Amino acid sequence: MTTTPAKVQVHPFHHADTGTWSYVVADSSSRQAAIIDPVLDFDAKTGRITHVSAQALLDCAIEHGLRVRWLLETHAHADHLTAAQWLAAQLPDAMVAIGQGIREVQRTFAPVFELNPEAAAAAFDCLFTDDDEFSLGAIRASAIPVPGHTRDSLAYLIGDALFTGDSLFMPDAGTARCDFPGGDAAMLYRSIQRLYQLPDATRVFVCHDYGPGGRAVACETTIGAQKRGNIHVREGVSEAEFVALRETRDATLATPALIIPSLQVNLRAGALPSASGNGIRYLRIPLDQF
């Protein structure tokens, strides 16, 4: 007999400047919770950092009486800075987690940013291996590797809800680019086919939405809706067709505006650079590398 997955509470938060969705996910009985893909507010023009978006996540947890146990990253994002470390400082019981593929991503960018990969990996409290299980109270959860967009990409299945990171967008928006170092369109296709094995009723929550066609931004769909209507990888689309479509589209895409500051921070789990002798922290811009 198949057991119906437990329904979790999902509180979505949209970061308009980067098109990112962050989530507070909770077990209503135990009130244990996770925060997924929190955003640090960063003004690239002035270099100023604020915590308005992260504070909203924290306020949600406080308002609902939640105990945050996990700060979950779906991958090392290239389009926004993570607020994981700032939240960890406010939430001493929470662990910052990402997939073990982060080690490969850190090694890739280590020469560019003069990064110590071992020290960077140690900034995370937990590196999930393939299909590692964890829990929110009585609700079972698992970390599903979905490489393709990046090598470290994970989806999180928490009860009846799947958080896809950048592997799947809303059906009318398709899928994420695969042209970053370590990206692979064929690998992403196979990762998505694995997600499509989940029950059609599984709720799907995406990491980004930009309101294609002028529609209102959205964050929730289902596996069934993705299989029937995803414009890039619905039922009947072959791997070769998807790879051709994805690679053609990727060739037209600009480099993300925040990739340089984002990677410097996100590869270290959100840790900001140490202050220089004058007390000022600096991000670095490597020339002719991107």
C-alpha positions in Angstrom: 0.0 0.0 0.0 1.4 3.4 -1.0 1.7 6.0 1.8 0.5 9.5 1.0 3.3 12.0 1.7 2.6 14.4 4.6 1.4 17.8 3.6 3.9 20.6 4.7 3.2 24.2 5.2 5.0 26.4 2.6 5.4 30.1 3.0 6.8 31.6 -0.3 8.7 34.9 -0.5 9.6 36.6 -3.8 12.7 38.7 -4.2 11.7 41.0 -7.0 15.2 42.4 -7.8 16.6 38.9 -8.7 13.3 37.0 -9.5 14.2 34.5 -6.7 11.7 32.6 -4.6 12.7 31.7 -1.0 10.6 29.5 1.2 9.9 28.8 4.9 8.8 25.2 5.0 7.3 23.7 8.2 5.8 20.7 9.9 2.6 22.1 11.5 2.6 19.5 14.3 6.2 19.8 15.6 6.7 23.3 14.2 10.1 22.4 13.0 11.1 24.3 9.8 13.5 24.8 7.0 14.4 27.9 5.1 15.3 27.4 1.4 17.4 29.7 -0.8 17.3 32.9 1.3 18.5 36.1 -0.4 20.8 38.7 0.9 19.9 42.2 -0.3 22.9 43.5 -2.3 23.0 46.8 -4.2 25.7 46.4 -6.8 25.8 50.2 -7.5 26.7 51.1 -4.0 28.1 47.8 -2.6 25.6 48.1 0.3 24.2 45.0 2.0 20.9 44.9 3.9 18.8 42.1 5.4 15.3 43.1 4.7 14.4 39.9 2.7 16.1 37.6 5.2 14.4 39.3 8.1 11.1 38.7 6.5 11.9 34.9 6.5 12.9 35.2 10.1 9.8 37.1 11.0 7.6 34.4 9.4 9.3 31.7 11.5 8.8 33.8 14.6 5.2 34.6 13.8 4.3 31.0 13.4 6.3 29.8 16.3 8.7 27.7 14.2 12.0 26.3 15.1 14.3 26.5 12.1 16.5 23.4 11.9 17.8 23.7 8.3 19.0 26.5 6.0 18.9 24.7 2.6 20.7 25.8 -0.6 19.7 24.2 -3.8 23.0 25.2 -5.3 25.6 27.9 -5.3 23.6 30.6 -7.1 25.1 32.9 -9.7 22.3 35.6 -9.6 22.0 36.5 -5.9 23.9 36.4 -2.7 22.7 34.0 -0.1 21.7 35.1 3.4 22.4 31.7 4.9 25.2 32.8 7.2 23.4 35.9 8.4 20.3 33.7 9.2 22.6 31.1 10.9 23.8 33.8 13.2 20.2 34.5 14.3 19.2 30.8 14.4 21.8 28.8 16.4 20.0 25.5 16.0 19.9 25.7 12.2 22.4 23.9 9.9 23.5 25.3 6.5 23.3 22.5 3.9 24.0 22.0 0.2 24.9 19.1 -2.0 28.3 17.5 -2.0 28.7 18.6 -5.6 29.7 22.0 -4.2 33.2 20.6 -3.8 33.5 20.3 -7.6 32.1 23.8 -8.1 34.5 25.2 -5.5 37.5 23.5 -7.2 36.4 25.0 -10.6 36.4 28.5 -9.3 39.2 28.3 -6.8 41.9 29.6 -9.2 39.6 32.6 -10.2 38.9 33.7 -6.6 42.1 32.3 -4.9 39.7 30.1 -2.9 40.8 27.4 -0.5 38.3 24.6 -1.5 38.6 22.7 1.8 38.1 25.8 3.9 35.1 26.8 1.7 33.5 23.4 2.0 33.9 23.6 5.8 31.8 26.7 5.8 28.7 24.5 5.2 27.5 22.4 8.2 26.2 19.6 6.0 27.0 18.4 2.5 24.2 16.1 1.4 25.2 13.0 -0.6 22.9 11.4 -3.1 19.4 10.9 -1.7 20.3 11.6 1.8 17.3 11.7 4.1 16.5 14.2 6.9 13.4 15.3 8.6 11.3 18.2 9.8 9.7 16.7 12.9 7.7 13.7 11.7 7.9 14.7 8.0 10.4 12.8 5.9 12.6 14.7 3.5 15.3 13.9 1.0 18.0 15.7 -1.0 17.7 14.6 -4.6 20.7 15.4 -6.9 19.6 17.1 -10.1 22.9 18.1 -11.8 22.8 19.8 -15.2 22.3 23.5 -14.5 25.3 23.1 -12.1 27.2 20.1 -10.7 25.9 20.8 -7.2 22.2 21.3 -8.0 19.8 19.6 -5.6 16.1 19.3 -5.3 14.5 18.9 -1.9 11.5 16.6 -1.4 9.9 17.5 1.9 6.7 15.6 2.5 4.4 16.3 -0.5 6.4 19.3 -1.7 9.3 19.4 -4.1 11.7 22.4 -4.3 13.4 22.2 -7.6 16.0 24.9 -7.4 17.0 25.9 -11.0 16.3 22.6 -12.6 12.6 23.3 -13.4 10.9 26.6 -13.7 7.1 27.1 -14.1 5.8 25.2 -17.1 5.5 28.3 -19.3 9.1 29.2 -18.4 10.8 25.9 -19.0 14.2 25.1 -17.5 17.4 26.6 -16.4 20.5 27.3 -18.5 23.3 24.7 -18.7 26.2 26.8 -20.0 28.0 27.5 -16.6 31.2 25.5 -15.9 30.1 21.9 -15.2 26.7 22.4 -16.7 25.4 19.8 -19.1 22.0 19.9 -20.9 21.8 16.1 -21.3 22.5 15.7 -17.6 19.7 18.1 -16.8 17.3 16.2 -19.0 18.0 13.0 -17.1 17.7 14.8 -13.8 14.3 16.1 -14.8 13.1 12.7 -15.9 13.9 11.4 -12.4 11.8 14.1 -10.9 9.0 13.1 -13.3 8.9 9.7 -11.6 7.3 11.4 -8.6 3.5 11.3 -8.3 1.7 13.8 -10.5 0.1 15.4 -7.5 3.5 16.3 -6.0 3.5 20.1 -5.4 6.4 21.8 -7.1 8.0 25.0 -5.9 10.5 26.8 -8.2 13.4 29.0 -7.3 12.9 31.6 -10.0 10.1 33.2 -11.9 10.1 36.3 -14.1 6.5 36.4 -15.2 6.9 35.4 -18.9 4.5 37.1 -21.2 3.6 39.7 -18.6 1.7 37.3 -16.3 1.9 37.7 -12.5 4.9 35.9 -11.0 4.2 32.5 -9.6 6.0 29.8 -7.7 3.8 26.7 -7.4 2.8 24.0 -9.9 2.7 20.2 -9.9 4.7 17.3 -11.4 1.7 16.5 -13.5 1.5 20.0 -14.9 5.2 20.0 -15.7 5.0 16.7 -17.5 2.1 17.9 -19.6 3.0 21.4 -20.3 6.7 22.4 -19.6 7.7 24.2 -22.8 11.2 22.7 -22.8 10.8 19.2 -21.4 7.2 17.9 -21.4 6.3 14.3 -22.2 7.3 13.3 -25.7 10.4 15.6 -25.9 13.5 13.5 -26.4 16.8 14.1 -24.8 18.3 15.1 -28.2 15.5 17.6 -28.8 15.9 19.1 -25.4 19.7 19.3 -25.7 19.4 21.1 -29.0 16.8 23.5 -27.7 18.7 24.2 -24.5 22.1 24.7 -26.1 20.6 27.0 -28.8 18.9 29.1 -26.1 21.9 29.2 -23.8 24.1 30.7 -26.6 21.9 33.8 -26.6 21.9 34.4 -22.8 24.0 37.1 -21.1 26.2 36.5 -18.1 24.2 37.0 -14.9 24.7 40.5 -13.6 25.7 39.4 -10.1 27.7 36.3 -10.9 31.0 37.7 -9.6 29.8 38.9 -6.1 27.4 35.9 -5.9 30.0 33.2 -6.4 32.5 34.8 -4.0 29.9 34.7 -1.2 27.9 31.6 -2.1 30.9 29.3 -2.5 31.6 30.0 1.1 28.0 29.3 2.3 27.2 33.0 2.5 30.3 34.1 4.5 31.3 37.6 3.6 35.0 38.6 3.0 37.0 39.4 6.1 37.7 43.1 6.7 40.9 44.5 5.5 43.2 46.5 7.7 41.1 49.6 7.3 38.0 47.8 8.6 36.4 47.6 5.2 35.3 44.4 3.5 36.0 44.1 -0.3 34.6 41.9 -3.1 37.1 41.4 -5.9 36.5 41.6 -9.7 38.6 39.2 -11.7 39.3 40.7 -15.1 38.9 38.7 -18.4 37.6 35.6 -16.6 33.9 35.6 -17.4 
